[in-house]
């Protein structure tokens, strides 16, 4: 919920996903009341409350998977506000029976695109230490994209300051 551009980091992340996605499942846990209040009336955002959020990211991903009924779904984080819609579009056009990871200069990032069949297997699997490791142990492909933003999660104060500095520089 940190300020970014004219809104917040999460607002920008959601806006970018909603360019291609009909609906976003937003899993809330920490600060759930604030997030529910902010997004409850958005017609294309479905809120899912993960009461077990303290168990880590995997529990939030499982909560989101359980709420999804589409043939394919993206998994991303709310702290990636710069992913351009073209990345979602590139992955969507390459979709198939395996997980797709966007790849930039030798490194995989987000969003990740899963087919529903694999998402169901993941949702039923025992809790994993690393969701990414689990996905890489199953059918997957890397799709080259031309955006470093797939790697730029804003998960530390230093990364937030770097994001703001980049934004100020680009103006």
Chimera marker file (.cmm) of the C-alpha trace (Angstrom):
<marker_set name="trace">
<marker id="1" x="0.000" y="0.000" z="0.000" r="1" g="1" b="0" radius="0.5"/>
<marker id="2" x="3.029" y="2.274" z="-0.307" r="1" g="1" b="0" radius="0.5"/>
<marker id="3" x="2.436" y="5.328" z="-2.475" r="1" g="1" b="0" radius="0.5"/>
<marker id="4" x="3.481" y="4.992" z="-6.092" r="1" g="1" b="0" radius="0.5"/>
<marker id="5" x="2.621" y="7.227" z="-9.007" r="1" g="1" b="0" radius="0.5"/>
<marker id="6" x="-0.865" y="8.575" z="-8.290" r="1" g="1" b="0" radius="0.5"/>
<marker id="7" x="-1.980" y="5.532" z="-6.297" r="1" g="1" b="0" radius="0.5"/>
<marker id="8" x="-0.170" y="2.622" z="-4.607" r="1" g="1" b="0" radius="0.5"/>
<marker id="9" x="2.186" y="-0.172" z="-5.579" r="1" g="1" b="0" radius="0.5"/>
<marker id="10" x="-0.672" y="-2.675" z="-5.307" r="1" g="1" b="0" radius="0.5"/>
<marker id="11" x="-3.029" y="-0.489" z="-7.361" r="1" g="1" b="0" radius="0.5"/>
<marker id="12" x="-0.447" y="-0.362" z="-10.166" r="1" g="1" b="0" radius="0.5"/>
<marker id="13" x="0.168" y="-4.117" z="-10.006" r="1" g="1" b="0" radius="0.5"/>
<marker id="14" x="-3.574" y="-4.798" z="-10.245" r="1" g="1" b="0" radius="0.5"/>
<marker id="15" x="-4.059" y="-2.267" z="-13.038" r="1" g="1" b="0" radius="0.5"/>
<marker id="16" x="-1.353" y="-3.931" z="-15.147" r="1" g="1" b="0" radius="0.5"/>
<marker id="17" x="-2.856" y="-7.407" z="-14.678" r="1" g="1" b="0" radius="0.5"/>
<marker id="18" x="-6.375" y="-6.210" z="-15.428" r="1" g="1" b="0" radius="0.5"/>
<marker id="19" x="-5.361" y="-5.017" z="-18.890" r="1" g="1" b="0" radius="0.5"/>
<marker id="20" x="-5.379" y="-8.666" z="-19.986" r="1" g="1" b="0" radius="0.5"/>
<marker id="21" x="-7.119" y="-10.548" z="-17.169" r="1" g="1" b="0" radius="0.5"/>
<marker id="22" x="-10.896" y="-10.525" z="-16.839" r="1" g="1" b="0" radius="0.5"/>
<marker id="23" x="-10.624" y="-10.934" z="-13.099" r="1" g="1" b="0" radius="0.5"/>
<marker id="24" x="-7.969" y="-10.820" z="-10.393" r="1" g="1" b="0" radius="0.5"/>
<marker id="25" x="-8.151" y="-12.903" z="-7.255" r="1" g="1" b="0" radius="0.5"/>
<marker id="26" x="-6.537" y="-10.795" z="-4.548" r="1" g="1" b="0" radius="0.5"/>
<marker id="27" x="-5.526" y="-12.883" z="-1.562" r="1" g="1" b="0" radius="0.5"/>
<marker id="28" x="-5.459" y="-10.846" z="1.637" r="1" g="1" b="0" radius="0.5"/>
<marker id="29" x="-4.139" y="-11.701" z="5.070" r="1" g="1" b="0" radius="0.5"/>
<marker id="30" x="-1.977" y="-9.091" z="6.766" r="1" g="1" b="0" radius="0.5"/>
<marker id="31" x="-3.896" y="-5.792" z="6.839" r="1" g="1" b="0" radius="0.5"/>
<marker id="32" x="-6.887" y="-7.627" z="5.384" r="1" g="1" b="0" radius="0.5"/>
<marker id="33" x="-9.438" y="-5.096" z="6.655" r="1" g="1" b="0" radius="0.5"/>
<marker id="34" x="-7.679" y="-2.248" z="4.859" r="1" g="1" b="0" radius="0.5"/>
<marker id="35" x="-7.436" y="-4.192" z="1.611" r="1" g="1" b="0" radius="0.5"/>
<marker id="36" x="-11.019" y="-5.423" z="1.767" r="1" g="1" b="0" radius="0.5"/>
<marker id="37" x="-12.218" y="-1.875" z="2.382" r="1" g="1" b="0" radius="0.5"/>
<marker id="38" x="-10.216" y="-0.581" z="-0.583" r="1" g="1" b="0" radius="0.5"/>
<marker id="39" x="-11.104" y="-3.267" z="-3.149" r="1" g="1" b="0" radius="0.5"/>
<marker id="40" x="-14.436" y="-4.777" z="-2.035" r="1" g="1" b="0" radius="0.5"/>
<marker id="41" x="-16.465" y="-2.866" z="-4.608" r="1" g="1" b="0" radius="0.5"/>
<marker id="42" x="-14.159" y="-3.383" z="-7.560" r="1" g="1" b="0" radius="0.5"/>
<marker id="43" x="-16.179" y="-5.404" z="-10.098" r="1" g="1" b="0" radius="0.5"/>
<marker id="44" x="-13.167" y="-7.329" z="-11.449" r="1" g="1" b="0" radius="0.5"/>
<marker id="45" x="-11.359" y="-8.105" z="-8.206" r="1" g="1" b="0" radius="0.5"/>
<marker id="46" x="-12.389" y="-11.062" z="-6.077" r="1" g="1" b="0" radius="0.5"/>
<marker id="47" x="-11.088" y="-10.933" z="-2.532" r="1" g="1" b="0" radius="0.5"/>
<marker id="48" x="-10.044" y="-14.138" z="-0.776" r="1" g="1" b="0" radius="0.5"/>
<marker id="49" x="-9.093" y="-13.968" z="2.885" r="1" g="1" b="0" radius="0.5"/>
<marker id="50" x="-6.188" y="-16.237" z="3.828" r="1" g="1" b="0" radius="0.5"/>
<marker id="51" x="-6.477" y="-16.648" z="7.577" r="1" g="1" b="0" radius="0.5"/>
<marker id="52" x="-3.252" y="-18.710" z="7.533" r="1" g="1" b="0" radius="0.5"/>
<marker id="53" x="-1.140" y="-15.973" z="5.903" r="1" g="1" b="0" radius="0.5"/>
<marker id="54" x="1.453" y="-16.206" z="8.696" r="1" g="1" b="0" radius="0.5"/>
<marker id="55" x="2.404" y="-19.624" z="7.271" r="1" g="1" b="0" radius="0.5"/>
<marker id="56" x="3.901" y="-17.888" z="4.264" r="1" g="1" b="0" radius="0.5"/>
<marker id="57" x="3.377" y="-17.179" z="0.608" r="1" g="1" b="0" radius="0.5"/>
<marker id="58" x="2.520" y="-20.781" z="-0.229" r="1" g="1" b="0" radius="0.5"/>
<marker id="59" x="-0.629" y="-20.628" z="1.893" r="1" g="1" b="0" radius="0.5"/>
<marker id="60" x="-1.753" y="-17.492" z="0.052" r="1" g="1" b="0" radius="0.5"/>
<marker id="61" x="-1.107" y="-19.087" z="-3.335" r="1" g="1" b="0" radius="0.5"/>
<marker id="62" x="-3.145" y="-22.136" z="-2.291" r="1" g="1" b="0" radius="0.5"/>
<marker id="63" x="-6.014" y="-19.908" z="-1.144" r="1" g="1" b="0" radius="0.5"/>
<marker id="64" x="-5.984" y="-18.136" z="-4.511" r="1" g="1" b="0" radius="0.5"/>
<marker id="65" x="-5.811" y="-21.407" z="-6.444" r="1" g="1" b="0" radius="0.5"/>
<marker id="66" x="-8.822" y="-22.751" z="-4.554" r="1" g="1" b="0" radius="0.5"/>
<marker id="67" x="-10.837" y="-19.705" z="-5.636" r="1" g="1" b="0" radius="0.5"/>
<marker id="68" x="-9.926" y="-19.946" z="-9.328" r="1" g="1" b="0" radius="0.5"/>
<marker id="69" x="-12.072" y="-21.669" z="-11.931" r="1" g="1" b="0" radius="0.5"/>
<marker id="70" x="-10.401" y="-20.593" z="-15.188" r="1" g="1" b="0" radius="0.5"/>
<marker id="71" x="-8.484" y="-22.805" z="-17.618" r="1" g="1" b="0" radius="0.5"/>
<marker id="72" x="-5.253" y="-20.887" z="-16.984" r="1" g="1" b="0" radius="0.5"/>
<marker id="73" x="-4.212" y="-18.504" z="-14.246" r="1" g="1" b="0" radius="0.5"/>
<marker id="74" x="-1.429" y="-16.097" z="-13.488" r="1" g="1" b="0" radius="0.5"/>
<marker id="75" x="0.348" y="-16.038" z="-10.161" r="1" g="1" b="0" radius="0.5"/>
<marker id="76" x="2.005" y="-12.783" z="-9.257" r="1" g="1" b="0" radius="0.5"/>
<marker id="77" x="2.783" y="-10.615" z="-6.275" r="1" g="1" b="0" radius="0.5"/>
<marker id="78" x="1.297" y="-7.270" z="-5.395" r="1" g="1" b="0" radius="0.5"/>
<marker id="79" x="4.739" y="-5.698" z="-5.092" r="1" g="1" b="0" radius="0.5"/>
<marker id="80" x="5.564" y="-5.810" z="-8.814" r="1" g="1" b="0" radius="0.5"/>
<marker id="81" x="4.034" y="-2.533" z="-10.044" r="1" g="1" b="0" radius="0.5"/>
<marker id="82" x="5.951" y="-2.184" z="-13.295" r="1" g="1" b="0" radius="0.5"/>
<marker id="83" x="5.157" y="-5.404" z="-15.168" r="1" g="1" b="0" radius="0.5"/>
<marker id="84" x="3.894" y="-4.211" z="-18.532" r="1" g="1" b="0" radius="0.5"/>
<marker id="85" x="0.705" y="-5.754" z="-19.920" r="1" g="1" b="0" radius="0.5"/>
<marker id="86" x="2.780" y="-7.054" z="-22.858" r="1" g="1" b="0" radius="0.5"/>
<marker id="87" x="4.398" y="-9.599" z="-20.511" r="1" g="1" b="0" radius="0.5"/>
<marker id="88" x="0.975" y="-10.990" z="-19.569" r="1" g="1" b="0" radius="0.5"/>
<marker id="89" x="0.004" y="-11.018" z="-23.253" r="1" g="1" b="0" radius="0.5"/>
<marker id="90" x="3.208" y="-12.829" z="-24.319" r="1" g="1" b="0" radius="0.5"/>
<marker id="91" x="2.689" y="-15.559" z="-21.729" r="1" g="1" b="0" radius="0.5"/>
<marker id="92" x="-1.005" y="-15.869" z="-22.568" r="1" g="1" b="0" radius="0.5"/>
<marker id="93" x="-0.278" y="-16.349" z="-26.255" r="1" g="1" b="0" radius="0.5"/>
<marker id="94" x="2.231" y="-19.127" z="-25.432" r="1" g="1" b="0" radius="0.5"/>
<marker id="95" x="-0.049" y="-20.962" z="-22.967" r="1" g="1" b="0" radius="0.5"/>
<marker id="96" x="-0.312" y="-24.723" z="-23.071" r="1" g="1" b="0" radius="0.5"/>
<marker id="97" x="-0.143" y="-27.683" z="-20.697" r="1" g="1" b="0" radius="0.5"/>
<marker id="98" x="2.874" y="-26.524" z="-18.698" r="1" g="1" b="0" radius="0.5"/>
<marker id="99" x="3.772" y="-23.679" z="-16.365" r="1" g="1" b="0" radius="0.5"/>
<marker id="100" x="5.230" y="-20.654" z="-18.133" r="1" g="1" b="0" radius="0.5"/>
<marker id="101" x="7.865" y="-18.474" z="-16.504" r="1" g="1" b="0" radius="0.5"/>
<marker id="102" x="8.800" y="-15.118" z="-18.023" r="1" g="1" b="0" radius="0.5"/>
<marker id="103" x="12.550" y="-14.990" z="-18.518" r="1" g="1" b="0" radius="0.5"/>
<marker id="104" x="14.759" y="-11.916" z="-18.778" r="1" g="1" b="0" radius="0.5"/>
<marker id="105" x="18.545" y="-12.033" z="-19.261" r="1" g="1" b="0" radius="0.5"/>
<marker id="106" x="18.848" y="-15.505" z="-17.774" r="1" g="1" b="0" radius="0.5"/>
<marker id="107" x="16.502" y="-15.043" z="-14.816" r="1" g="1" b="0" radius="0.5"/>
<marker id="108" x="12.903" y="-16.140" z="-14.288" r="1" g="1" b="0" radius="0.5"/>
<marker id="109" x="10.403" y="-13.749" z="-12.766" r="1" g="1" b="0" radius="0.5"/>
<marker id="110" x="6.676" y="-13.020" z="-12.500" r="1" g="1" b="0" radius="0.5"/>
<marker id="111" x="3.910" y="-13.427" z="-13.402" r="1" g="1" b="0" radius="0.5"/>
<marker id="112" x="3.848" y="-17.204" z="-13.755" r="1" g="1" b="0" radius="0.5"/>
<marker id="113" x="1.115" y="-18.749" z="-15.926" r="1" g="1" b="0" radius="0.5"/>
<marker id="114" x="-0.308" y="-22.130" z="-14.861" r="1" g="1" b="0" radius="0.5"/>
<marker id="115" x="-2.800" y="-24.402" z="-16.597" r="1" g="1" b="0" radius="0.5"/>
<marker id="116" x="-5.759" y="-25.299" z="-14.368" r="1" g="1" b="0" radius="0.5"/>
<marker id="117" x="-4.838" y="-28.998" z="-14.257" r="1" g="1" b="0" radius="0.5"/>
<marker id="118" x="-1.431" y="-28.217" z="-12.780" r="1" g="1" b="0" radius="0.5"/>
<marker id="119" x="-2.936" y="-25.607" z="-10.450" r="1" g="1" b="0" radius="0.5"/>
<marker id="120" x="-5.261" y="-28.297" z="-9.016" r="1" g="1" b="0" radius="0.5"/>
<marker id="121" x="-2.308" y="-30.635" z="-8.432" r="1" g="1" b="0" radius="0.5"/>
<marker id="122" x="-0.406" y="-27.831" z="-6.708" r="1" g="1" b="0" radius="0.5"/>
<marker id="123" x="-3.392" y="-26.898" z="-4.534" r="1" g="1" b="0" radius="0.5"/>
<marker id="124" x="-3.649" y="-30.513" z="-3.328" r="1" g="1" b="0" radius="0.5"/>
<marker id="125" x="0.112" y="-31.045" z="-2.841" r="1" g="1" b="0" radius="0.5"/>
<marker id="126" x="1.709" y="-30.990" z="0.610" r="1" g="1" b="0" radius="0.5"/>
<marker id="127" x="2.961" y="-27.585" z="1.693" r="1" g="1" b="0" radius="0.5"/>
<marker id="128" x="6.279" y="-26.855" z="0.027" r="1" g="1" b="0" radius="0.5"/>
<marker id="129" x="9.243" y="-24.873" z="1.261" r="1" g="1" b="0" radius="0.5"/>
<marker id="130" x="9.524" y="-23.280" z="-2.167" r="1" g="1" b="0" radius="0.5"/>
<marker id="131" x="6.596" y="-22.954" z="-4.528" r="1" g="1" b="0" radius="0.5"/>
<marker id="132" x="8.968" y="-22.110" z="-7.383" r="1" g="1" b="0" radius="0.5"/>
<marker id="133" x="10.984" y="-25.287" z="-6.788" r="1" g="1" b="0" radius="0.5"/>
<marker id="134" x="7.743" y="-27.321" z="-6.909" r="1" g="1" b="0" radius="0.5"/>
<marker id="135" x="6.712" y="-25.672" z="-10.186" r="1" g="1" b="0" radius="0.5"/>
<marker id="136" x="10.145" y="-26.255" z="-11.716" r="1" g="1" b="0" radius="0.5"/>
<marker id="137" x="9.899" y="-29.954" z="-10.830" r="1" g="1" b="0" radius="0.5"/>
<marker id="138" x="6.789" y="-30.199" z="-13.044" r="1" g="1" b="0" radius="0.5"/>
<marker id="139" x="6.328" y="-29.465" z="-16.768" r="1" g="1" b="0" radius="0.5"/>
<marker id="140" x="7.397" y="-25.892" z="-17.475" r="1" g="1" b="0" radius="0.5"/>
<marker id="141" x="8.893" y="-23.578" z="-20.077" r="1" g="1" b="0" radius="0.5"/>
<marker id="142" x="10.726" y="-20.281" z="-19.956" r="1" g="1" b="0" radius="0.5"/>
<marker id="143" x="9.410" y="-17.549" z="-22.239" r="1" g="1" b="0" radius="0.5"/>
<marker id="144" x="11.829" y="-14.758" z="-23.099" r="1" g="1" b="0" radius="0.5"/>
<marker id="145" x="10.423" y="-11.275" z="-22.471" r="1" g="1" b="0" radius="0.5"/>
<marker id="146" x="11.947" y="-7.850" z="-22.941" r="1" g="1" b="0" radius="0.5"/>
<marker id="147" x="11.197" y="-6.425" z="-19.504" r="1" g="1" b="0" radius="0.5"/>
<marker id="148" x="13.396" y="-6.323" z="-16.417" r="1" g="1" b="0" radius="0.5"/>
<marker id="149" x="10.227" y="-5.435" z="-14.484" r="1" g="1" b="0" radius="0.5"/>
<marker id="150" x="9.470" y="-9.162" z="-14.084" r="1" g="1" b="0" radius="0.5"/>
<marker id="151" x="12.358" y="-9.246" z="-11.591" r="1" g="1" b="0" radius="0.5"/>
<marker id="152" x="11.733" y="-5.978" z="-9.764" r="1" g="1" b="0" radius="0.5"/>
<marker id="153" x="9.662" y="-6.855" z="-6.741" r="1" g="1" b="0" radius="0.5"/>
<marker id="154" x="9.554" y="-4.056" z="-4.207" r="1" g="1" b="0" radius="0.5"/>
<marker id="155" x="10.043" y="-6.068" z="-1.031" r="1" g="1" b="0" radius="0.5"/>
<marker id="156" x="12.585" y="-3.981" z="0.898" r="1" g="1" b="0" radius="0.5"/>
<marker id="157" x="12.860" y="-0.287" z="1.818" r="1" g="1" b="0" radius="0.5"/>
<marker id="158" x="15.895" y="-0.052" z="-0.462" r="1" g="1" b="0" radius="0.5"/>
<marker id="159" x="13.983" y="-1.412" z="-3.451" r="1" g="1" b="0" radius="0.5"/>
<marker id="160" x="11.133" y="0.997" z="-2.754" r="1" g="1" b="0" radius="0.5"/>
<marker id="161" x="13.542" y="3.942" z="-2.725" r="1" g="1" b="0" radius="0.5"/>
<marker id="162" x="15.120" y="2.685" z="-5.960" r="1" g="1" b="0" radius="0.5"/>
<marker id="163" x="11.653" y="2.450" z="-7.548" r="1" g="1" b="0" radius="0.5"/>
<marker id="164" x="10.848" y="6.031" z="-6.539" r="1" g="1" b="0" radius="0.5"/>
<marker id="165" x="14.217" y="7.233" z="-7.811" r="1" g="1" b="0" radius="0.5"/>
<marker id="166" x="13.668" y="5.500" z="-11.156" r="1" g="1" b="0" radius="0.5"/>
<marker id="167" x="10.196" y="7.008" z="-11.406" r="1" g="1" b="0" radius="0.5"/>
<marker id="168" x="11.541" y="10.517" z="-10.670" r="1" g="1" b="0" radius="0.5"/>
<marker id="169" x="14.313" y="10.022" z="-13.235" r="1" g="1" b="0" radius="0.5"/>
<marker id="170" x="11.836" y="8.950" z="-15.951" r="1" g="1" b="0" radius="0.5"/>
<marker id="171" x="9.635" y="12.028" z="-15.526" r="1" g="1" b="0" radius="0.5"/>
<link id1="1" id2="2" r="1" g="1" b="0" radius="0.2"/>
<link id1="2" id2="3" r="1" g="1" b="0" radius="0.2"/>
<link id1="3" id2="4" r="1" g="1" b="0" radius="0.2"/>
<link id1="4" id2="5" r="1" g="1" b="0" radius="0.2"/>
<link id1="5" id2="6" r="1" g="1" b="0" radius="0.2"/>
<link id1="6" id2="7" r="1" g="1" b="0" radius="0.2"/>
<link id1="7" id2="8" r="1" g="1" b="0" radius="0.2"/>
<link id1="8" id2="9" r="1" g="1" b="0" radius="0.2"/>
<link id1="9" id2="10" r="1" g="1" b="0" radius="0.2"/>
<link id1="10" id2="11" r="1" g="1" b="0" radius="0.2"/>
<link id1="11" id2="12" r="1" g="1" b="0" radius="0.2"/>
<link id1="12" id2="13" r="1" g="1" b="0" radius="0.2"/>
<link id1="13" id2="14" r="1" g="1" b="0" radius="0.2"/>
<link id1="14" id2="15" r="1" g="1" b="0" radius="0.2"/>
<link id1="15" id2="16" r="1" g="1" b="0" radius="0.2"/>
<link id1="16" id2="17" r="1" g="1" b="0" radius="0.2"/>
<link id1="17" id2="18" r="1" g="1" b="0" radius="0.2"/>
<link id1="18" id2="19" r="1" g="1" b="0" radius="0.2"/>
<link id1="19" id2="20" r="1" g="1" b="0" radius="0.2"/>
<link id1="20" id2="21" r="1" g="1" b="0" radius="0.2"/>
<link id1="21" id2="22" r="1" g="1" b="0" radius="0.2"/>
<link id1="22" id2="23" r="1" g="1" b="0" radius="0.2"/>
<link id1="23" id2="24" r="1" g="1" b="0" radius="0.2"/>
<link id1="24" id2="25" r="1" g="1" b="0" radius="0.2"/>
<link id1="25" id2="26" r="1" g="1" b="0" radius="0.2"/>
<link id1="26" id2="27" r="1" g="1" b="0" radius="0.2"/>
<link id1="27" id2="28" r="1" g="1" b="0" radius="0.2"/>
<link id1="28" id2="29" r="1" g="1" b="0" radius="0.2"/>
<link id1="29" id2="30" r="1" g="1" b="0" radius="0.2"/>
<link id1="30" id2="31" r="1" g="1" b="0" radius="0.2"/>
<link id1="31" id2="32" r="1" g="1" b="0" radius="0.2"/>
<link id1="32" id2="33" r="1" g="1" b="0" radius="0.2"/>
<link id1="33" id2="34" r="1" g="1" b="0" radius="0.2"/>
<link id1="34" id2="35" r="1" g="1" b="0" radius="0.2"/>
<link id1="35" id2="36" r="1" g="1" b="0" radius="0.2"/>
<link id1="36" id2="37" r="1" g="1" b="0" radius="0.2"/>
<link id1="37" id2="38" r="1" g="1" b="0" radius="0.2"/>
<link id1="38" id2="39" r="1" g="1" b="0" radius="0.2"/>
<link id1="39" id2="40" r="1" g="1" b="0" radius="0.2"/>
<link id1="40" id2="41" r="1" g="1" b="0" radius="0.2"/>
<link id1="41" id2="42" r="1" g="1" b="0" radius="0.2"/>
<link id1="42" id2="43" r="1" g="1" b="0" radius="0.2"/>
<link id1="43" id2="44" r="1" g="1" b="0" radius="0.2"/>
<link id1="44" id2="45" r="1" g="1" b="0" radius="0.2"/>
<link id1="45" id2="46" r="1" g="1" b="0" radius="0.2"/>
<link id1="46" id2="47" r="1" g="1" b="0" radius="0.2"/>
<link id1="47" id2="48" r="1" g="1" b="0" radius="0.2"/>
<link id1="48" id2="49" r="1" g="1" b="0" radius="0.2"/>
<link id1="49" id2="50" r="1" g="1" b="0" radius="0.2"/>
<link id1="50" id2="51" r="1" g="1" b="0" radius="0.2"/>
<link id1="51" id2="52" r="1" g="1" b="0" radius="0.2"/>
<link id1="52" id2="53" r="1" g="1" b="0" radius="0.2"/>
<link id1="53" id2="54" r="1" g="1" b="0" radius="0.2"/>
<link id1="54" id2="55" r="1" g="1" b="0" radius="0.2"/>
<link id1="55" id2="56" r="1" g="1" b="0" radius="0.2"/>
<link id1="56" id2="57" r="1" g="1" b="0" radius="0.2"/>
<link id1="57" id2="58" r="1" g="1" b="0" radius="0.2"/>
<link id1="58" id2="59" r="1" g="1" b="0" radius="0.2"/>
<link id1="59" id2="60" r="1" g="1" b="0" radius="0.2"/>
<link id1="60" id2="61" r="1" g="1" b="0" radius="0.2"/>
<link id1="61" id2="62" r="1" g="1" b="0" radius="0.2"/>
<link id1="62" id2="63" r="1" g="1" b="0" radius="0.2"/>
<link id1="63" id2="64" r="1" g="1" b="0" radius="0.2"/>
<link id1="64" id2="65" r="1" g="1" b="0" radius="0.2"/>
<link id1="65" id2="66" r="1" g="1" b="0" radius="0.2"/>
<link id1="66" id2="67" r="1" g="1" b="0" radius="0.2"/>
<link id1="67" id2="68" r="1" g="1" b="0" radius="0.2"/>
<link id1="68" id2="69" r="1" g="1" b="0" radius="0.2"/>
<link id1="69" id2="70" r="1" g="1" b="0" radius="0.2"/>
<link id1="70" id2="71" r="1" g="1" b="0" radius="0.2"/>
<link id1="71" id2="72" r="1" g="1" b="0" radius="0.2"/>
<link id1="72" id2="73" r="1" g="1" b="0" radius="0.2"/>
<link id1="73" id2="74" r="1" g="1" b="0" radius="0.2"/>
<link id1="74" id2="75" r="1" g="1" b="0" radius="0.2"/>
<link id1="75" id2="76" r="1" g="1" b="0" radius="0.2"/>
<link id1="76" id2="77" r="1" g="1" b="0" radius="0.2"/>
<link id1="77" id2="78" r="1" g="1" b="0" radius="0.2"/>
<link id1="78" id2="79" r="1" g="1" b="0" radius="0.2"/>
<link id1="79" id2="80" r="1" g="1" b="0" radius="0.2"/>
<link id1="80" id2="81" r="1" g="1" b="0" radius="0.2"/>
<link id1="81" id2="82" r="1" g="1" b="0" radius="0.2"/>
<link id1="82" id2="83" r="1" g="1" b="0" radius="0.2"/>
<link id1="83" id2="84" r="1" g="1" b="0" radius="0.2"/>
<link id1="84" id2="85" r="1" g="1" b="0" radius="0.2"/>
<link id1="85" id2="86" r="1" g="1" b="0" radius="0.2"/>
<link id1="86" id2="87" r="1" g="1" b="0" radius="0.2"/>
<link id1="87" id2="88" r="1" g="1" b="0" radius="0.2"/>
<link id1="88" id2="89" r="1" g="1" b="0" radius="0.2"/>
<link id1="89" id2="90" r="1" g="1" b="0" radius="0.2"/>
<link id1="90" id2="91" r="1" g="1" b="0" radius="0.2"/>
<link id1="91" id2="92" r="1" g="1" b="0" radius="0.2"/>
<link id1="92" id2="93" r="1" g="1" b="0" radius="0.2"/>
<link id1="93" id2="94" r="1" g="1" b="0" radius="0.2"/>
<link id1="94" id2="95" r="1" g="1" b="0" radius="0.2"/>
<link id1="95" id2="96" r="1" g="1" b="0" radius="0.2"/>
<link id1="96" id2="97" r="1" g="1" b="0" radius="0.2"/>
<link id1="97" id2="98" r="1" g="1" b="0" radius="0.2"/>
<link id1="98" id2="99" r="1" g="1" b="0" radius="0.2"/>
<link id1="99" id2="100" r="1" g="1" b="0" radius="0.2"/>
<link id1="100" id2="101" r="1" g="1" b="0" radius="0.2"/>
<link id1="101" id2="102" r="1" g="1" b="0" radius="0.2"/>
<link id1="102" id2="103" r="1" g="1" b="0" radius="0.2"/>
<link id1="103" id2="104" r="1" g="1" b="0" radius="0.2"/>
<link id1="104" id2="105" r="1" g="1" b="0" radius="0.2"/>
<link id1="105" id2="106" r="1" g="1" b="0" radius="0.2"/>
<link id1="106" id2="107" r="1" g="1" b="0" radius="0.2"/>
<link id1="107" id2="108" r="1" g="1" b="0" radius="0.2"/>
<link id1="108" id2="109" r="1" g="1" b="0" radius="0.2"/>
<link id1="109" id2="110" r="1" g="1" b="0" radius="0.2"/>
<link id1="110" id2="111" r="1" g="1" b="0" radius="0.2"/>
<link id1="111" id2="112" r="1" g="1" b="0" radius="0.2"/>
<link id1="112" id2="113" r="1" g="1" b="0" radius="0.2"/>
<link id1="113" id2="114" r="1" g="1" b="0" radius="0.2"/>
<link id1="114" id2="115" r="1" g="1" b="0" radius="0.2"/>
<link id1="115" id2="116" r="1" g="1" b="0" radius="0.2"/>
<link id1="116" id2="117" r="1" g="1" b="0" radius="0.2"/>
<link id1="117" id2="118" r="1" g="1" b="0" radius="0.2"/>
<link id1="118" id2="119" r="1" g="1" b="0" radius="0.2"/>
<link id1="119" id2="120" r="1" g="1" b="0" radius="0.2"/>
<link id1="120" id2="121" r="1" g="1" b="0" radius="0.2"/>
<link id1="121" id2="122" r="1" g="1" b="0" radius="0.2"/>
<link id1="122" id2="123" r="1" g="1" b="0" radius="0.2"/>
<link id1="123" id2="124" r="1" g="1" b="0" radius="0.2"/>
<link id1="124" id2="125" r="1" g="1" b="0" radius="0.2"/>
<link id1="125" id2="126" r="1" g="1" b="0" radius="0.2"/>
<link id1="126" id2="127" r="1" g="1" b="0" radius="0.2"/>
<link id1="127" id2="128" r="1" g="1" b="0" radius="0.2"/>
<link id1="128" id2="129" r="1" g="1" b="0" radius="0.2"/>
<link id1="129" id2="130" r="1" g="1" b="0" radius="0.2"/>
<link id1="130" id2="131" r="1" g="1" b="0" radius="0.2"/>
<link id1="131" id2="132" r="1" g="1" b="0" radius="0.2"/>
<link id1="132" id2="133" r="1" g="1" b="0" radius="0.2"/>
<link id1="133" id2="134" r="1" g="1" b="0" radius="0.2"/>
<link id1="134" id2="135" r="1" g="1" b="0" radius="0.2"/>
<link id1="135" id2="136" r="1" g="1" b="0" radius="0.2"/>
<link id1="136" id2="137" r="1" g="1" b="0" radius="0.2"/>
<link id1="137" id2="138" r="1" g="1" b="0" radius="0.2"/>
<link id1="138" id2="139" r="1" g="1" b="0" radius="0.2"/>
<link id1="139" id2="140" r="1" g="1" b="0" radius="0.2"/>
<link id1="140" id2="141" r="1" g="1" b="0" radius="0.2"/>
<link id1="141" id2="142" r="1" g="1" b="0" radius="0.2"/>
<link id1="142" id2="143" r="1" g="1" b="0" radius="0.2"/>
<link id1="143" id2="144" r="1" g="1" b="0" radius="0.2"/>
<link id1="144" id2="145" r="1" g="1" b="0" radius="0.2"/>
<link id1="145" id2="146" r="1" g="1" b="0" radius="0.2"/>
<link id1="146" id2="147" r="1" g="1" b="0" radius="0.2"/>
<link id1="147" id2="148" r="1" g="1" b="0" radius="0.2"/>
<link id1="148" id2="149" r="1" g="1" b="0" radius="0.2"/>
<link id1="149" id2="150" r="1" g="1" b="0" radius="0.2"/>
<link id1="150" id2="151" r="1" g="1" b="0" radius="0.2"/>
<link id1="151" id2="152" r="1" g="1" b="0" radius="0.2"/>
<link id1="152" id2="153" r="1" g="1" b="0" radius="0.2"/>
<link id1="153" id2="154" r="1" g="1" b="0" radius="0.2"/>
<link id1="154" id2="155" r="1" g="1" b="0" radius="0.2"/>
<link id1="155" id2="156" r="1" g="1" b="0" radius="0.2"/>
<link id1="156" id2="157" r="1" g="1" b="0" radius="0.2"/>
<link id1="157" id2="158" r="1" g="1" b="0" radius="0.2"/>
<link id1="158" id2="159" r="1" g="1" b="0" radius="0.2"/>
<link id1="159" id2="160" r="1" g="1" b="0" radius="0.2"/>
<link id1="160" id2="161" r="1" g="1" b="0" radius="0.2"/>
<link id1="161" id2="162" r="1" g="1" b="0" radius="0.2"/>
<link id1="162" id2="163" r="1" g="1" b="0" radius="0.2"/>
<link id1="163" id2="164" r="1" g="1" b="0" radius="0.2"/>
<link id1="164" id2="165" r="1" g="1" b="0" radius="0.2"/>
<link id1="165" id2="166" r="1" g="1" b="0" radius="0.2"/>
<link id1="166" id2="167" r="1" g="1" b="0" radius="0.2"/>
<link id1="167" id2="168" r="1" g="1" b="0" radius="0.2"/>
<link id1="168" id2="169" r="1" g="1" b="0" radius="0.2"/>
<link id1="169" id2="170" r="1" g="1" b="0" radius="0.2"/>
<link id1="170" id2="171" r="1" g="1" b="0" radius="0.2"/>
</marker_set>
